[in-house]
Amino acid sequence: MTNRSGNILLTGGLGYIGSHTAVVLAQAGHRVVLLDNLSNSRADVADRIGRIIGLRPVVEVADVLDTARVRHILSHYAIGVIHFAVQQRRLKQARATLRARSAERHRDLEEMLGLIESQR
Ligand SMILES: NC(=O)c1ccc[n+]([C@@H]2O[C@H](COP(=O)([O-])OP(=O)(O)OC[C@H]3O[C@@H](n4cnc5c(N)ncnc54)[C@H](O)[C@@H]3O)[C@@H](O)[C@H]2O)c1
């Protein structure tokens, strides 16, 4: 995928919302690149997306906190980014405390800011 025009990078692209968004975007004619650290997803989700849209999407297994890697991926593929990568496991635990939720949100915010920084 050398032509960056029309590419959209989905962070958390193998997750629930990311994978469904990937299908919709691909069916609308966009090329999608899925960045995910597999912390709450499996690589074979890309195979299932591929069966639906007729072409297996490019997957970059990476963490959004890895700024250098994200910068490289953006420069190589993406012209647009949709950020879905969040650490949800602790949020989904019934006994999560408000403090834990706050820390989780802080980390999510840090990840998003790192992503924005990578695009400079
Ligand atoms: N699921 C819902 O019903 C729903 C509804 C509305 C909004 N949302 C929002 O959509 C977003 C995604 O939610 P989801 O349900 O798809 O979650 P999800 O856990 O299914 O997907 C998140 C993906 O991000 C990946 N990820 C987590 N941390 C990462 C990191 N540091 N680097 C790279 N990848 C990372 C995980 O492996 C996972 O594949 C969240 O912001 C959520 O609040 C979800």
The ligand as an SDF file (V2000), in Angstrom:
LIG
                    3D

 44 48  0  0  0  0  0  0  0  0999 V2000
  -18.3880   -1.0280   22.7270 N   0  0  0  0  0  0  0  0  0  0  0  0
  -19.3510   -0.1030   22.7530 C   0  0  0  0  0  0  0  0  0  0  0  0
  -20.5740   -0.3960   22.8250 O   0  0  0  0  0  0  0  0  0  0  0  0
  -18.9980    1.3540   22.6220 C   0  0  0  0  0  0  0  0  0  0  0  0
  -20.0160    2.2840   22.4910 C   0  0  0  0  0  0  0  0  0  0  0  0
  -19.6950    3.6270   22.3430 C   0  0  0  0  0  0  0  0  0  0  0  0
  -18.3680    4.0260   22.3650 C   0  0  0  0  0  0  0  0  0  0  0  0
  -17.4030    3.1050   22.5070 N   0  0  0  0  0  0  0  0  0  0  0  0
  -16.0250    3.5730   22.5260 C   0  0  0  0  0  0  0  0  0  0  0  0
  -15.3270    3.0120   21.4160 O   0  0  0  0  0  0  0  0  0  0  0  0
  -13.9560    2.8420   21.8020 C   0  0  0  0  0  0  0  0  0  0  0  0
  -13.5490    1.3940   21.5600 C   0  0  0  0  0  0  0  0  0  0  0  0
  -14.3720    0.5410   22.3450 O   0  0  0  0  0  0  0  0  0  0  0  0
  -14.4840   -1.0110   22.0330 P   0  0  0  0  0  0  0  0  0  0  0  0
  -15.7220   -1.4830   22.6630 O   0  0  0  0  0  0  0  0  0  0  0  0
  -14.2530   -1.2690   20.5710 O   0  0  0  0  0  0  0  0  0  0  0  0
  -13.2490   -1.5720   22.8590 O   0  0  0  0  0  0  0  0  0  0  0  0
  -12.3570   -2.8690   22.5470 P   0  0  0  0  0  0  0  0  0  0  0  0
  -11.6240   -3.1770   23.8020 O   0  0  0  0  0  0  0  0  0  0  0  0
  -13.1450   -3.9210   21.8920 O   0  0  0  0  0  0  0  0  0  0  0  0
  -11.3440   -2.2890   21.4620 O   0  0  0  0  0  0  0  0  0  0  0  0
  -10.2180   -1.5250   21.8250 C   0  0  0  0  0  0  0  0  0  0  0  0
   -9.0460   -2.0600   21.0220 C   0  0  0  0  0  0  0  0  0  0  0  0
   -7.9090   -1.2570   21.3270 O   0  0  0  0  0  0  0  0  0  0  0  0
   -6.7860   -2.1120   21.4880 C   0  0  0  0  0  0  0  0  0  0  0  0
   -5.8620   -1.3780   22.3530 N   0  0  0  0  0  0  0  0  0  0  0  0
   -6.0150   -1.0700   23.6770 C   0  0  0  0  0  0  0  0  0  0  0  0
   -4.9780   -0.3430   24.0940 N   0  0  0  0  0  0  0  0  0  0  0  0
   -4.1600   -0.1820   23.0350 C   0  0  0  0  0  0  0  0  0  0  0  0
   -2.9140    0.4790   22.8550 C   0  0  0  0  0  0  0  0  0  0  0  0
   -2.3090    1.1140   23.8640 N   0  0  0  0  0  0  0  0  0  0  0  0
   -2.3420    0.4630   21.6220 N   0  0  0  0  0  0  0  0  0  0  0  0
   -2.9540   -0.1700   20.5960 C   0  0  0  0  0  0  0  0  0  0  0  0
   -4.1250   -0.8340   20.6970 N   0  0  0  0  0  0  0  0  0  0  0  0
   -4.7130   -0.8290   21.9260 C   0  0  0  0  0  0  0  0  0  0  0  0
   -7.3230   -3.4100   22.0820 C   0  0  0  0  0  0  0  0  0  0  0  0
   -6.5010   -4.5170   21.8030 O   0  0  0  0  0  0  0  0  0  0  0  0
   -8.6820   -3.5060   21.3710 C   0  0  0  0  0  0  0  0  0  0  0  0
   -8.5700   -4.2530   20.1760 O   0  0  0  0  0  0  0  0  0  0  0  0
  -13.8490    3.2650   23.2680 C   0  0  0  0  0  0  0  0  0  0  0  0
  -13.4260    4.6050   23.3100 O   0  0  0  0  0  0  0  0  0  0  0  0
  -15.2670    3.1290   23.7690 C   0  0  0  0  0  0  0  0  0  0  0  0
  -15.5020    3.9810   24.8690 O   0  0  0  0  0  0  0  0  0  0  0  0
  -17.6720    1.7830   22.6380 C   0  0  0  0  0  0  0  0  0  0  0  0
  1  2  1  0
  2  3  2  0
  2  4  1  0
  4  5  1  0
  4 44  2  0
  5  6  2  0
  6  7  1  0
  7  8  2  0
  8  9  1  0
  8 44  1  0
  9 10  1  0
  9 42  1  0
 10 11  1  0
 11 12  1  0
 11 40  1  0
 12 13  1  0
 13 14  1  0
 14 15  2  0
 14 16  1  0
 14 17  1  0
 17 18  1  0
 18 19  2  0
 18 20  1  0
 18 21  1  0
 21 22  1  0
 22 23  1  0
 23 24  1  0
 23 38  1  0
 24 25  1  0
 25 26  1  0
 25 36  1  0
 26 27  1  0
 26 35  1  0
 27 28  2  0
 28 29  1  0
 29 30  1  0
 29 35  2  0
 30 31  1  0
 30 32  2  0
 32 33  1  0
 33 34  2  0
 34 35  1  0
 36 37  1  0
 36 38  1  0
 38 39  1  0
 40 41  1  0
 40 42  1  0
 42 43  1  0
M  CHG  2   8   1  16  -1
M  END
$$$$
